[in-house]
């Protein structure tokens, strides 16, 4: 079964994504904090990670993204950055695009979520990040 990890501290968003993924027959796990997310992702490697870049602190999501892409067991897992911090992302969106990490801005259209997730699961979004 396809497993998608959602790393976000917004419980309403996590509930919505979990419901959407259940409708498609995808399993999901959720994490609200950086440390628990990294440990959980290492323990049960998902097929995809949806990551908010603003978790415990403004830079905690970036830290987690770097840890994911430097870990030999997790670096090939595709990541979709999902965030409402548009100003914070503006400076980094080109870098994310160059590394094949798409951005899903909150609020989002549900069809966009499905399209990005399906593309990532089909291998259309590279998981590898140059470090």
C-alpha contacts under 8 A as a table, 3 or more apart, distances in Angstrom:
res1	aa1	res2	aa2	distance
1	X	25	X	7.83
1	X	26	X	6.50
1	X	27	X	6.66
2	X	25	X	7.87
2	X	26	X	5.14
2	X	27	X	5.90
2	X	46	X	7.74
2	X	47	X	6.27
3	X	26	X	5.99
3	X	27	X	4.66
3	X	28	X	5.38
3	X	29	X	7.49
3	X	46	X	5.05
3	X	47	X	5.34
3	X	48	X	6.88
4	X	26	X	7.08
4	X	27	X	6.22
4	X	28	X	4.69
4	X	29	X	6.42
4	X	46	X	5.60
4	X	47	X	5.85
4	X	48	X	4.93
4	X	49	X	5.84
4	X	50	X	7.42
5	X	28	X	5.54
5	X	29	X	4.75
5	X	30	X	5.65
5	X	31	X	7.63
5	X	41	X	7.70
5	X	46	X	6.11
5	X	47	X	7.95
5	X	48	X	6.28
5	X	49	X	4.76
5	X	50	X	6.16
6	X	14	X	6.81
6	X	17	X	7.97
6	X	28	X	7.19
6	X	29	X	6.18
6	X	30	X	4.69
6	X	31	X	6.32
6	X	49	X	5.95
6	X	50	X	4.81
6	X	51	X	6.16
7	X	30	X	5.73
7	X	31	X	4.74
7	X	32	X	5.76
7	X	33	X	7.46
7	X	37	X	6.69
7	X	49	X	7.30
7	X	50	X	6.09
7	X	51	X	4.83
7	X	52	X	6.11
8	X	11	X	7.55
8	X	13	X	7.79
8	X	14	X	6.80
8	X	30	X	7.37
8	X	31	X	6.29
8	X	32	X	5.03
8	X	33	X	7.54
8	X	51	X	6.39
8	X	52	X	5.26
8	X	55	X	6.48
9	X	14	X	7.88
9	X	31	X	7.30
9	X	32	X	4.23
9	X	33	X	6.88
9	X	55	X	6.10
10	X	13	X	5.43
10	X	14	X	6.32
10	X	32	X	7.62
11	X	14	X	4.98
11	X	15	X	6.10
12	X	15	X	5.14
12	X	16	X	6.26
13	X	16	X	5.05
13	X	17	X	6.16
14	X	17	X	5.21
14	X	18	X	6.00
14	X	30	X	6.91
15	X	18	X	5.09
15	X	19	X	6.17
16	X	19	X	5.17
16	X	20	X	6.23
17	X	20	X	4.98
17	X	21	X	6.03
18	X	21	X	5.16
18	X	22	X	6.05
18	X	28	X	6.22
19	X	22	X	5.08
19	X	23	X	6.35
20	X	23	X	5.23
20	X	24	X	6.79
21	X	24	X	5.20
21	X	25	X	6.32
21	X	26	X	5.05
21	X	27	X	6.79
21	X	28	X	7.03
22	X	25	X	4.95
22	X	26	X	5.45
22	X	27	X	6.55
22	X	28	X	7.88
23	X	26	X	7.54
30	X	37	X	7.94
31	X	34	X	7.77
31	X	36	X	6.59
31	X	37	X	5.15
31	X	40	X	7.96
32	X	36	X	7.58
32	X	37	X	7.10
32	X	55	X	7.12
33	X	36	X	5.62
33	X	37	X	5.98
33	X	55	X	6.39
33	X	56	X	6.13
34	X	37	X	5.11
34	X	38	X	6.24
34	X	55	X	7.00
34	X	56	X	6.90
34	X	60	X	6.44
34	X	61	X	7.10
34	X	64	X	6.34
35	X	38	X	5.37
35	X	39	X	6.36
36	X	39	X	5.24
36	X	40	X	5.92
37	X	40	X	5.10
37	X	41	X	5.92
38	X	41	X	5.22
38	X	42	X	6.18
38	X	64	X	7.00
38	X	67	X	7.84
38	X	68	X	7.59
39	X	42	X	5.25
39	X	43	X	6.22
40	X	43	X	5.06
40	X	44	X	6.11
40	X	45	X	7.95
41	X	44	X	5.26
41	X	45	X	5.09
41	X	46	X	6.75
41	X	74	X	7.81
42	X	45	X	5.67
42	X	73	X	7.32
42	X	74	X	7.14
45	X	73	X	7.73
45	X	74	X	6.88
46	X	49	X	6.87
46	X	77	X	7.17
47	X	77	X	6.05
47	X	78	X	7.27
47	X	121	X	7.05
48	X	77	X	5.71
48	X	78	X	5.19
48	X	79	X	5.95
48	X	80	X	7.83
48	X	117	X	7.86
48	X	120	X	7.23
48	X	121	X	7.03
49	X	77	X	7.12
49	X	78	X	6.38
49	X	79	X	4.75
49	X	80	X	6.30
50	X	79	X	5.77
50	X	80	X	4.80
50	X	81	X	5.86
50	X	82	X	6.38
51	X	61	X	6.98
51	X	65	X	7.95
51	X	79	X	6.90
51	X	80	X	6.14
51	X	81	X	4.81
51	X	82	X	5.62
51	X	83	X	7.86
52	X	55	X	6.51
52	X	61	X	6.10
52	X	81	X	5.77
52	X	82	X	4.88
52	X	83	X	5.12
53	X	58	X	7.17
53	X	59	X	6.84
53	X	60	X	6.63
53	X	61	X	3.69
53	X	62	X	5.72
53	X	81	X	6.75
53	X	82	X	7.21
53	X	83	X	6.36
54	X	57	X	6.04
54	X	58	X	4.70
54	X	59	X	6.28
54	X	60	X	6.24
54	X	61	X	5.42
54	X	83	X	7.32
54	X	85	X	7.44
55	X	58	X	6.59
55	X	59	X	7.70
55	X	60	X	5.75
55	X	61	X	5.88
56	X	60	X	6.00
57	X	60	X	5.25
57	X	61	X	7.95
58	X	61	X	7.35
59	X	62	X	5.30
59	X	63	X	6.30
60	X	63	X	4.97
60	X	64	X	6.19
61	X	64	X	4.99
61	X	65	X	6.08
62	X	65	X	5.00
62	X	66	X	6.25
63	X	66	X	5.25
63	X	67	X	6.28
64	X	67	X	4.98
64	X	68	X	6.09
65	X	68	X	5.12
65	X	69	X	6.27
66	X	69	X	5.20
66	X	70	X	6.13
67	X	70	X	5.19
67	X	71	X	6.11
68	X	71	X	5.41
68	X	74	X	5.45
68	X	75	X	5.58
69	X	72	X	7.75
69	X	74	X	6.43
69	X	75	X	4.06
69	X	76	X	7.40
69	X	128	X	7.06
69	X	129	X	6.02
69	X	131	X	7.67
70	X	74	X	7.66
70	X	75	X	5.95
70	X	131	X	7.31
71	X	74	X	5.30
71	X	75	X	5.53
72	X	75	X	5.66
72	X	76	X	7.97
73	X	76	X	7.44
74	X	77	X	5.46
75	X	78	X	7.93
75	X	127	X	6.69
75	X	128	X	5.95
75	X	129	X	7.22
76	X	126	X	7.89
76	X	127	X	4.60
76	X	128	X	5.15
77	X	127	X	5.09
77	X	128	X	7.52
78	X	101	X	7.56
78	X	120	X	6.36
78	X	121	X	8.00
78	X	125	X	6.70
78	X	126	X	6.20
78	X	127	X	3.85
78	X	128	X	7.37
79	X	101	X	6.04
79	X	102	X	7.61
79	X	120	X	7.99
79	X	127	X	6.62
80	X	101	X	5.82
80	X	102	X	5.32
80	X	103	X	5.99
80	X	104	X	6.98
80	X	116	X	7.80
81	X	101	X	6.92
81	X	102	X	6.25
81	X	103	X	4.81
81	X	104	X	6.06
82	X	103	X	5.81
82	X	104	X	4.59
82	X	105	X	5.70
82	X	106	X	6.77
83	X	86	X	7.18
83	X	103	X	7.63
83	X	104	X	6.59
83	X	105	X	5.23
83	X	106	X	5.47
84	X	105	X	5.60
84	X	106	X	4.48
84	X	107	X	6.86
85	X	88	X	5.25
85	X	89	X	6.21
86	X	89	X	5.08
86	X	90	X	6.00
86	X	105	X	7.29
87	X	90	X	5.22
87	X	91	X	7.61
88	X	91	X	6.68
88	X	92	X	7.67
89	X	92	X	5.19
89	X	93	X	5.69
90	X	93	X	5.51
91	X	94	X	7.34
92	X	95	X	5.24
92	X	96	X	6.26
93	X	96	X	5.00
93	X	97	X	6.08
93	X	103	X	7.54
94	X	97	X	5.01
94	X	98	X	6.14
95	X	98	X	5.16
95	X	99	X	6.42
96	X	99	X	5.19
96	X	100	X	6.27
96	X	101	X	4.98
96	X	102	X	6.70
96	X	103	X	7.81
97	X	100	X	5.08
97	X	101	X	5.57
97	X	102	X	6.21
98	X	101	X	7.64
99	X	126	X	7.74
99	X	128	X	7.48
99	X	129	X	5.51
99	X	130	X	6.95
100	X	125	X	5.94
100	X	126	X	5.37
100	X	127	X	7.12
100	X	128	X	7.82
100	X	129	X	7.54
101	X	125	X	7.10
101	X	126	X	7.39
101	X	127	X	7.67
102	X	116	X	7.91
102	X	125	X	7.78
104	X	108	X	6.84
104	X	112	X	7.85
104	X	113	X	7.46
105	X	108	X	5.85
108	X	112	X	6.95
108	X	113	X	7.41
109	X	112	X	5.29
109	X	113	X	6.74
110	X	113	X	5.10
110	X	114	X	6.48
111	X	114	X	5.15
111	X	115	X	6.09
112	X	115	X	5.01
112	X	116	X	6.07
113	X	116	X	5.33
113	X	117	X	6.05
114	X	117	X	5.19
114	X	118	X	5.91
115	X	118	X	5.28
115	X	119	X	6.09
116	X	119	X	5.12
116	X	120	X	6.11
117	X	120	X	5.09
117	X	121	X	6.09
118	X	121	X	5.09
118	X	122	X	6.02
119	X	122	X	5.09
119	X	123	X	6.32
119	X	124	X	5.04
119	X	125	X	6.27
120	X	123	X	5.17
120	X	124	X	5.47
120	X	125	X	4.76
120	X	126	X	7.50
121	X	124	X	7.44
121	X	125	X	7.94
122	X	125	X	7.88
123	X	126	X	6.46
126	X	129	X	7.99
